[in-house]
Amino acid sequence: MAAALVPGALVAGTLAACLWGGSDGGLVVLGKVRGHLVTMGWVTLVALIGAVLLGARKPATRLAVGLPLAVIGVPVLSIATLLAMLTGGDVRTRDLASPGRDDRRLVIEQGLAGIDPVWTVYVHQGSGLLERRWTVGSFNGDAPHYALRETVWTAPDRIRMTTGGGEVHEVTVAPGGRPDRTVSAGW
Protein backbone atom coordinates (compact mmCIF):
# COMPACT_ATOMS: atom_id res chain seq x y z
CA MET A 1 0.00 0.00 0.00
CA ALA A 2 2.84 2.40 0.82
CA ALA A 3 4.33 1.77 -2.65
CA ALA A 4 1.20 3.31 -4.21
CA LEU A 5 1.69 6.61 -2.36
CA VAL A 6 4.50 7.83 -4.63
CA PRO A 7 2.60 7.36 -7.92
CA GLY A 8 -0.54 8.78 -6.27
CA ALA A 9 1.36 11.89 -5.17
CA LEU A 10 2.83 12.29 -8.68
CA VAL A 11 -0.59 12.02 -10.30
CA ALA A 12 -2.05 14.52 -7.79
CA GLY A 13 0.84 16.93 -8.47
CA THR A 14 0.33 16.64 -12.22
CA LEU A 15 -3.40 17.31 -11.90
CA ALA A 16 -2.74 20.34 -9.67
CA ALA A 17 -0.23 21.68 -12.21
CA CYS A 18 -2.74 21.26 -15.05
CA LEU A 19 -5.59 22.89 -13.13
CA TRP A 20 -3.79 25.77 -11.39
CA GLY A 21 -0.64 26.23 -13.46
CA GLY A 22 -2.12 27.80 -16.59
CA SER A 23 -0.73 30.95 -18.13
CA ASP A 24 -3.66 33.24 -17.28
CA GLY A 25 -3.56 33.91 -13.56
CA GLY A 26 -1.91 30.60 -12.80
CA LEU A 27 0.78 30.10 -10.21
CA VAL A 28 4.23 30.29 -11.84
CA VAL A 29 5.65 27.44 -9.77
CA LEU A 30 2.88 25.09 -10.98
CA GLY A 31 3.36 26.36 -14.53
CA LYS A 32 6.98 25.20 -14.34
CA VAL A 33 5.81 21.75 -13.25
CA ARG A 34 3.28 21.76 -16.09
CA GLY A 35 6.12 22.42 -18.51
CA HIS A 36 7.68 19.08 -17.54
CA LEU A 37 4.65 16.81 -18.00
CA VAL A 38 6.54 14.31 -20.18
CA THR A 39 9.22 13.90 -17.52
CA MET A 40 6.54 13.54 -14.87
CA GLY A 41 4.82 10.97 -17.07
CA TRP A 42 7.97 8.82 -17.21
CA VAL A 43 8.52 9.11 -13.46
CA THR A 44 4.87 8.23 -12.81
CA LEU A 45 5.01 5.22 -15.14
CA VAL A 46 8.15 3.88 -13.45
CA ALA A 47 6.61 4.51 -10.00
CA LEU A 48 3.37 2.72 -10.98
CA ILE A 49 5.21 -0.30 -12.36
CA GLY A 50 7.43 -0.32 -9.26
CA ALA A 51 4.36 -0.15 -7.02
CA VAL A 52 2.83 -3.12 -8.83
CA LEU A 53 6.04 -5.15 -8.61
CA LEU A 54 6.54 -4.34 -4.93
CA GLY A 55 2.90 -4.40 -3.84
CA ALA A 56 1.46 -7.43 -5.59
CA ARG A 57 2.18 -10.72 -3.83
CA LYS A 58 1.33 -13.11 -6.64
CA PRO A 59 3.52 -13.25 -9.75
CA ALA A 60 0.40 -13.63 -11.92
CA THR A 61 -0.97 -10.33 -10.56
CA ARG A 62 2.35 -8.59 -11.16
CA LEU A 63 2.34 -9.82 -14.75
CA ALA A 64 -1.35 -9.06 -15.36
CA VAL A 65 -1.09 -5.46 -14.14
CA GLY A 66 2.56 -4.52 -14.75
CA LEU A 67 2.85 -5.80 -18.32
CA PRO A 68 -0.09 -3.79 -19.75
CA LEU A 69 1.19 -0.69 -17.97
CA ALA A 70 4.57 -1.11 -19.62
CA VAL A 71 3.22 -2.19 -23.04
CA ILE A 72 0.88 0.81 -23.27
CA GLY A 73 2.84 3.38 -21.27
CA VAL A 74 6.29 3.09 -22.88
CA PRO A 75 5.18 3.65 -26.52
CA VAL A 76 2.79 6.46 -25.57
CA LEU A 77 5.43 8.28 -23.53
CA SER A 78 8.05 7.65 -26.23
CA ILE A 79 5.85 9.42 -28.78
CA ALA A 80 5.16 12.25 -26.30
CA THR A 81 8.91 12.60 -25.70
CA LEU A 82 9.62 12.76 -29.43
CA LEU A 83 6.93 15.42 -29.96
CA ALA A 84 8.23 17.45 -27.02
CA MET A 85 11.75 17.33 -28.45
CA LEU A 86 10.54 18.46 -31.89
CA THR A 87 8.58 21.45 -30.59
CA GLY A 88 11.45 22.66 -28.41
CA GLY A 89 10.90 24.92 -25.47
CA ASP A 90 10.45 28.60 -24.89
CA VAL A 91 13.51 30.62 -23.89
CA ARG A 92 13.23 33.64 -21.64
CA THR A 93 14.73 36.53 -23.58
CA ARG A 94 13.92 39.50 -21.35
CA ASP A 95 12.74 40.21 -17.82
CA LEU A 96 11.70 43.83 -17.16
CA ALA A 97 10.78 45.14 -13.71
CA SER A 98 7.81 47.49 -13.53
CA PRO A 99 8.78 51.08 -12.73
CA GLY A 100 7.84 51.88 -9.14
CA ARG A 101 6.69 48.34 -8.31
CA ASP A 102 8.82 45.55 -6.87
CA ASP A 103 6.14 42.88 -7.24
CA ARG A 104 5.43 43.16 -10.98
CA ARG A 105 7.53 42.41 -14.06
CA LEU A 106 7.29 41.64 -17.76
CA VAL A 107 8.68 38.35 -19.01
CA ILE A 108 9.25 37.87 -22.73
CA GLU A 109 9.79 34.33 -24.01
CA GLN A 110 10.76 33.28 -27.52
CA GLY A 111 9.94 29.90 -28.97
CA LEU A 112 9.22 28.28 -32.30
CA ALA A 113 6.03 27.48 -34.19
CA GLY A 114 7.45 25.07 -36.73
CA ILE A 115 10.37 27.10 -38.07
CA ASP A 116 8.97 30.56 -37.33
CA PRO A 117 9.88 32.52 -34.20
CA VAL A 118 7.08 33.23 -31.73
CA TRP A 119 7.23 35.73 -28.87
CA THR A 120 4.95 35.59 -25.85
CA VAL A 121 4.77 38.46 -23.36
CA TYR A 122 3.66 37.76 -19.78
CA VAL A 123 3.02 39.85 -16.67
CA HIS A 124 4.26 38.22 -13.46
CA GLN A 125 2.88 39.57 -10.21
CA GLY A 126 3.82 38.60 -6.67
CA SER A 127 6.81 36.61 -5.52
CA GLY A 128 7.83 33.17 -4.37
CA LEU A 129 5.19 30.44 -4.34
CA LEU A 130 2.34 32.94 -4.80
CA GLU A 131 3.71 34.54 -7.99
CA ARG A 132 1.03 34.56 -10.70
CA ARG A 133 1.30 34.90 -14.49
CA TRP A 134 -0.96 36.38 -17.19
CA THR A 135 -0.48 36.43 -20.96
CA VAL A 136 -0.29 39.95 -22.40
CA GLY A 137 0.55 39.22 -26.03
CA SER A 138 1.56 36.62 -28.58
CA PHE A 139 3.43 37.53 -31.76
CA ASN A 140 4.03 35.16 -34.68
CA GLY A 141 7.18 36.08 -36.61
CA ASP A 142 6.09 34.15 -39.73
CA ALA A 143 5.93 37.57 -41.40
CA PRO A 144 8.45 40.19 -40.18
CA HIS A 145 5.57 42.66 -39.99
CA TYR A 146 4.16 40.79 -36.95
CA ALA A 147 7.44 40.07 -35.16
CA LEU A 148 7.82 41.63 -31.73
CA ARG A 149 10.27 44.51 -32.03
CA GLU A 150 9.95 46.25 -28.66
CA THR A 151 8.19 45.82 -25.31
CA VAL A 152 8.41 48.50 -22.61
CA TRP A 153 6.67 49.67 -19.48
CA THR A 154 5.27 53.17 -20.05
CA ALA A 155 3.91 53.35 -16.48
CA PRO A 156 3.68 50.93 -13.51
CA ASP A 157 0.39 49.65 -14.94
CA ARG A 158 0.83 50.21 -18.69
CA ILE A 159 2.71 48.19 -21.35
CA ARG A 160 3.53 49.16 -24.93
CA MET A 161 4.38 46.47 -27.48
CA THR A 162 5.54 47.35 -31.00
CA THR A 163 5.67 44.98 -33.98
CA GLY A 164 8.19 44.94 -36.82
CA GLY A 165 5.62 46.67 -39.01
CA GLY A 166 5.32 49.58 -36.56
CA GLU A 167 1.96 48.55 -35.10
CA VAL A 168 1.69 49.75 -31.47
CA HIS A 169 -0.35 47.87 -28.86
CA GLU A 170 -1.02 49.43 -25.43
CA VAL A 171 -2.24 47.23 -22.58
CA THR A 172 -3.30 48.33 -19.10
CA VAL A 173 -2.65 46.04 -16.13
CA ALA A 174 -5.19 45.91 -13.27
CA PRO A 175 -3.99 46.19 -9.65
CA GLY A 176 -4.22 42.39 -9.27
CA GLY A 177 -1.97 41.83 -12.30
CA ARG A 178 -4.55 40.92 -14.96
CA PRO A 179 -4.15 42.76 -18.31
CA ASP A 180 -7.24 44.42 -19.77
CA ARG A 181 -6.73 42.50 -23.03
CA THR A 182 -4.45 40.02 -24.76
CA VAL A 183 -2.79 41.07 -28.02
CA SER A 184 -2.45 38.55 -30.84
CA ALA A 185 -0.44 39.48 -33.94
CA GLY A 186 0.20 37.32 -36.97
CA TRP A 187 -2.01 34.39 -36.05
Solvent accessible surface area in square Angstrom, and as a share of the most:
residue,aa,sasa,rsa
1,M,197,0.88
2,A,76,0.59
3,A,32,0.25
4,A,51,0.40
5,L,123,0.61
6,V,89,0.51
7,P,3,0.02
8,G,40,0.38
9,A,67,0.52
10,L,39,0.19
11,V,66,0.38
12,A,59,0.46
13,G,28,0.27
14,T,33,0.19
15,L,103,0.51
16,A,25,0.20
17,A,0,0.00
18,C,54,0.33
19,L,125,0.62
20,W,154,0.54
21,G,4,0.04
22,G,23,0.22
23,S,49,0.32
24,D,90,0.46
25,G,9,0.09
26,G,8,0.07
27,L,39,0.19
28,V,11,0.06
29,V,56,0.32
30,L,37,0.18
31,G,26,0.25
32,K,127,0.54
33,V,50,0.29
34,R,98,0.36
35,G,62,0.60
36,H,113,0.50
37,L,63,0.31
38,V,39,0.22
39,T,80,0.47
40,M,30,0.13
41,G,21,0.20
42,W,79,0.28
43,V,72,0.42
44,T,16,0.09
45,L,14,0.07
46,V,102,0.59
47,A,18,0.14
48,L,64,0.32
49,I,37,0.19
50,G,25,0.24
51,A,15,0.12
52,V,24,0.14
53,L,90,0.45
54,L,148,0.74
55,G,44,0.42
56,A,16,0.12
57,R,223,0.81
58,K,138,0.59
59,P,102,0.64
60,A,73,0.57
61,T,59,0.34
62,R,86,0.31
63,L,117,0.58
64,A,70,0.55
65,V,69,0.40
66,G,7,0.07
67,L,96,0.48
68,P,61,0.38
69,L,52,0.26
70,A,31,0.24
71,V,93,0.53
72,I,115,0.58
73,G,12,0.11
74,V,66,0.38
75,P,68,0.43
76,V,90,0.51
77,L,26,0.13
78,S,50,0.32
79,I,106,0.54
80,A,31,0.24
81,T,40,0.23
82,L,99,0.49
83,L,100,0.50
84,A,44,0.34
85,M,135,0.60
86,L,132,0.66
87,T,91,0.53
88,G,48,0.47
89,G,59,0.57
90,D,87,0.45
91,V,98,0.56
92,R,107,0.39
93,T,66,0.38
94,R,105,0.38
95,D,66,0.34
96,L,39,0.19
97,A,79,0.61
98,S,5,0.03
99,P,63,0.40
100,G,83,0.80
101,R,68,0.25
102,D,160,0.83
103,D,54,0.28
104,R,3,0.01
105,R,65,0.24
106,L,0,0.00
107,V,0,0.00
108,I,6,0.03
109,E,22,0.10
110,Q,61,0.27
111,G,8,0.08
112,L,113,0.56
113,A,42,0.33
114,G,68,0.66
115,I,161,0.82
116,D,36,0.18
117,P,40,0.25
118,V,19,0.11
119,W,38,0.13
120,T,21,0.12
121,V,0,0.00
122,Y,20,0.08
123,V,0,0.00
124,H,1,0.01
125,Q,23,0.10
126,G,28,0.27
127,S,86,0.55
128,G,60,0.58
129,L,132,0.66
130,L,137,0.68
131,E,18,0.08
132,R,99,0.36
133,R,42,0.15
134,W,16,0.06
135,T,20,0.12
136,V,0,0.00
137,G,0,0.00
138,S,25,0.16
139,F,0,0.00
140,N,18,0.09
141,G,12,0.11
142,D,93,0.48
143,A,38,0.29
144,P,109,0.69
145,H,86,0.38
146,Y,78,0.30
147,A,20,0.16
148,L,22,0.11
149,R,153,0.56
150,E,68,0.31
151,T,1,0.01
152,V,39,0.22
153,W,31,0.11
154,T,61,0.36
155,A,32,0.25
156,P,57,0.36
157,D,63,0.32
158,R,84,0.30
159,I,0,0.00
160,R,79,0.29
161,M,0,0.00
162,T,7,0.04
163,T,0,0.00
164,G,36,0.35
165,G,40,0.38
166,G,38,0.37
167,E,75,0.34
168,V,81,0.46
169,H,24,0.11
170,E,56,0.25
171,V,0,0.00
172,T,47,0.27
173,V,2,0.01
174,A,45,0.35
175,P,117,0.73
176,G,52,0.50
177,G,0,0.00
178,R,137,0.50
179,P,14,0.09
180,D,98,0.51
181,R,109,0.40
182,T,76,0.44
183,V,5,0.03
184,S,76,0.49
185,A,6,0.04
186,G,27,0.26
187,W,159,0.56
